[in-house]
Amino acid sequence: MRAAICTRYGPPEVLELREVAAPAPGNHAVRIRIHASAVTSTDCFVRSAIPTAPLVMQIMARLTLGIRRPRRPILGSVLAGEIVATGKAVRRFAVGDRVYGYSGLRFGAYAEYVCLRETGSLVTGGLVPAPSNLSFAEAAAIPYGGLMALHYLLWADVRSGQRVLIYGASGAVGTAAVQLARHFGAEVTAACSPANLELVRSLGAGRVIDYTKEHDPGGRYDLVLDAVGRRKTSQLKLACRDALTPGGKYVSVDQSGPRMTASRLLLLTEYVEAGGLKPVIDRQYPLEQVAEAHRYVEQGHKRGNVVITVTREVGDG
């Protein structure tokens, strides 16, 4: 099978397309023919061993992922595809099922096939039936940003009538957070660059802020979600911490990891099929251009998600 191999830590050019043996599922696993994946910020961090992070974080990353190169050289953590083989003990899935999910620390989604356990975890990943109203490419754009956004909104117990400010509202996490917060009935203010103001407004933000010009968040909020983290800052971002209501919460994507569970992925499926969450795709690249896709994501200007198409769906041109 074709797979993008990370030969060592470094720039996007360390990703090379190679022919490797296709994996075989164990008794409790399924083999998935991957139609689409996505390039996430986590994928870029793993590939580069986060050289801009504090030294302690770099050391911890190497100890977890591999000292000189990734122990699991096929990167990619989200996927959408169809099951082509099942282990003897598998009961939840059958050959031909359309599925989507995440592969956890096993990675492996930059390839034509991957094997995942029927029941997953943070390490082994999670898999559920794909939303019936999405293509494989659209489905691959849901798990990463969707699960992170859902985690922070549930942690903050966002409810109808509350005021939520999302800083960095045009990325994978931000576009999902705007939609989910509105789906929960919150009043959403979204801060982003001027090029993306109309995008986030179309996703349901009642008020949009150009963070390159405005320095006042304009009121008090029950939740401020920093969907960018330490990568970017501004006077507006610094002012956001002082814009909380009594008992309000501030959370950054740098602070705590999301609960990547299959049950929460099923929640996202419900929201997608009910029209409360739609995938936002900036660009699509074929698997052989995965290095170019990483290079684009690292520029920090993507709108929503960057999808990797691995195989064509029936009916595609």
SULNOR-V612888 format. One record per residue. RES is the residue in one small letter. SS is DSSP state (~ for helix, > for strand, _ for the rest). PSI is psi in whole degrees, 0 to 359 (none if undefined). Layout:
RES:SS:PSI + RES:SS:PSI
This chain:
m:_:158 + r:>:141 + a:>:149 + a:>:117 + i:>:132 + c:>:105 + t:_:335 + r:_:171 + y:_:141 + g:_:202 + p:_:175 + p:~:333 + e:~:348 + v:~:352 + l:>:123 + e:>:136 + l:>:126 + r:>:164 + e:>:125 + v:_:166 + a:_:139 + a:_:142 + p:_:154 + a:_:136 + p:_:142 + g:_:185 + n:_:326 + h:_:18 + a:>:165 + v:>:152 + r:>:130 + i:>:130 + r:>:113 + i:>:126 + h:>:327 + a:>:149 + s:>:191 + a:>:150 + v:>:114 + t:_:165 + s:~:328 + t:~:318 + d:~:317 + c:~:322 + f:~:316 + v:~:314 + r:~:322 + s:~:353 + a:_:34 + i:_:66 + p:_:340 + t:_:356 + a:_:162 + p:_:150 + l:~:320 + v:~:319 + m:~:322 + q:~:318 + i:~:315 + m:~:321 + a:~:317 + r:~:319 + l:~:326 + t:~:317 + l:~:337 + g:_:139 + i:_:302 + r:_:331 + r:_:161 + p:_:134 + r:_:328 + r:_:94 + p:_:346 + i:>:106 + l:_:190 + g:_:122 + s:_:354 + v:>:153 + l:>:159 + a:>:137 + g:>:204 + e:>:147 + i:>:130 + v:>:349 + a:>:150 + t:>:150 + g:_:164 + k:_:330 + a:_:1 + v:_:131 + r:_:335 + r:_:338 + f:_:159 + a:_:159 + v:_:133 + g:_:347 + d:_:136 + r:>:126 + v:>:163 + y:>:164 + g:>:206 + y:>:152 + s:_:4 + g:~:210 + l:~:1 + r:~:338 + f:_:219 + g:_:4 + a:_:351 + y:_:60 + a:>:168 + e:_:335 + y:>:150 + v:>:151 + c:>:131 + l:>:149 + r:>:151 + e:_:316 + t:_:130 + g:_:186 + s:>:182 + l:_:324 + v:_:314 + t:_:354 + g:>:179 + g:>:145 + l:>:134 + v:>:165 + p:>:140 + a:_:150 + p:_:137 + s:_:340 + n:_:13 + l:_:148 + s:_:171 + f:~:318 + a:~:318 + e:~:320 + a:~:322 + a:~:341 + a:_:0 + i:_:311 + p:~:314 + y:~:295 + g:~:324 + g:~:314 + l:~:322 + m:~:314 + a:~:316 + l:~:319 + h:~:311 + y:~:323 + l:~:321 + l:~:322 + w:~:321 + a:_:356 + d:_:50 + v:_:132 + r:_:170 + s:_:136 + g:_:347 + q:_:162 + r:>:127 + v:>:132 + l:>:125 + i:>:115 + y:>:125 + g:_:54 + a:_:2 + s:_:359 + g:>:191 + a:~:314 + v:~:315 + g:~:315 + t:~:324 + a:~:320 + a:~:320 + v:~:312 + q:~:316 + l:~:320 + a:~:319 + r:~:322 + h:~:328 + f:_:355 + g:_:10 + a:_:158 + e:>:120 + v:>:128 + t:>:132 + a:>:131 + a:>:131 + c:>:184 + s:_:160 + p:~:331 + a:~:342 + n:~:9 + l:~:315 + e:~:325 + l:~:306 + v:~:331 + r:~:321 + s:~:340 + l:_:353 + g:_:2 + a:_:128 + g:_:333 + r:>:138 + v:>:145 + i:>:130 + d:>:105 + y:_:354 + t:_:347 + k:_:324 + e:_:139 + h:_:357 + d:_:122 + p:_:345 + g:_:59 + g:_:191 + r:_:148 + y:>:145 + d:>:334 + l:>:132 + v:>:117 + l:>:113 + d:>:101 + a:_:8 + v:_:317 + g:~:202 + r:~:352 + r:~:330 + k:_:149 + t:_:168 + s:_:170 + q:~:324 + l:~:316 + k:~:318 + l:~:328 + a:~:344 + c:~:327 + r:_:336 + d:_:9 + a:_:25 + l:>:146 + t:>:163 + p:>:123 + g:>:359 + g:>:161 + k:>:142 + y:>:130 + v:>:141 + s:>:150 + v:_:345 + d:_:342 + q:_:313 + s:_:143 + g:_:150 + p:_:158 + r:_:101 + m:_:83 + t:_:151 + a:~:327 + s:~:323 + r:~:330 + l:~:324 + l:~:324 + l:~:316 + l:~:320 + t:~:317 + e:~:315 + y:~:320 + v:~:312 + e:~:339 + a:_:356 + g:_:8 + g:_:351 + l:_:122 + k:_:141 + p:_:141 + v:_:116 + i:>:123 + d:>:301 + r:>:158 + q:>:136 + y:>:143 + p:>:162 + l:~:323 + e:~:349 + q:~:29 + v:~:326 + a:~:318 + e:~:323 + a:~:317 + h:~:319 + r:~:320 + y:~:316 + v:~:321 + e:~:345 + q:_:340 + g:_:19 + h:_:12 + k:_:151 + r:_:107 + g:>:241 + n:>:153 + v:>:117 + v:>:142 + i:>:119 + t:>:125 + v:_:312 + t:_:155 + r:_:145 + e:_:155 + v:_:129 + g:_:344 + d:_:149 + g:_:none
